[in-house]
Amino acid sequence: MTTLSIPVSGDLEKFIERMVRDGKGSNKADVVRRALKQYEENEAVRIILQAQSEPTLRGDLRDLMRKIK
């Protein structure tokens, strides 16, 4: 596991400390790891939803090329 040292604003530090007090993580690092994991999952969902809204090409390639031109 790699250790990162990053500056955070005072407001973010207070928020992280509150999350620890509220039991959202066992310590500050755990809260940040959980937040990053949640962000990663949200990005995966966003990518899937975006892919679902993309048009799907079906049919004969020549017909599709004529439609594009």
VENHU-V543434 format. One record per residue. BURIAL is 1 if it has 9 or more other C-alpha atoms within 8 Angstrom, else 0. D_CENTER is the distance of its C-alpha to the mean C-alpha in Angstrom with 1 decimal. Layout:
{{BURIAL/D_CENTER} {BURIAL/D_CENTER}}
//
This chain:
{{0/20.3} {0/19.9} {0/20.4} {0/18.9} {0/20.8} {0/19.0} {0/20.7} {0/19.4} {0/21.2} {0/23.7} {0/21.8} {0/18.6} {1/21.0} {0/22.7} {0/19.6} {1/18.6} {1/22.3} {0/22.4} {1/19.5} {1/21.6} {0/24.7} {0/23.2} {0/22.4} {0/18.5} {1/18.9} {0/22.1} {0/21.8} {1/19.8} {0/18.2} {1/17.2} {1/15.6} {1/13.6} {0/12.6} {1/11.7} {0/9.6} {0/7.7} {0/7.6} {0/6.4} {0/3.4} {0/3.4} {0/4.9} {0/3.8} {0/2.9} {0/6.0} {0/7.6} {0/7.5} {0/9.0} {0/11.4} {0/12.5} {0/13.1} {0/15.1} {0/17.0} {0/18.2} {0/19.5} {0/23.3} {0/24.6} {0/27.7} {0/30.5} {0/34.2} {0/36.6} {0/35.2} {0/38.3} {0/37.9} {1/34.3} {0/35.3} {0/38.1} {0/35.7} {0/33.4} {0/36.5}}
//
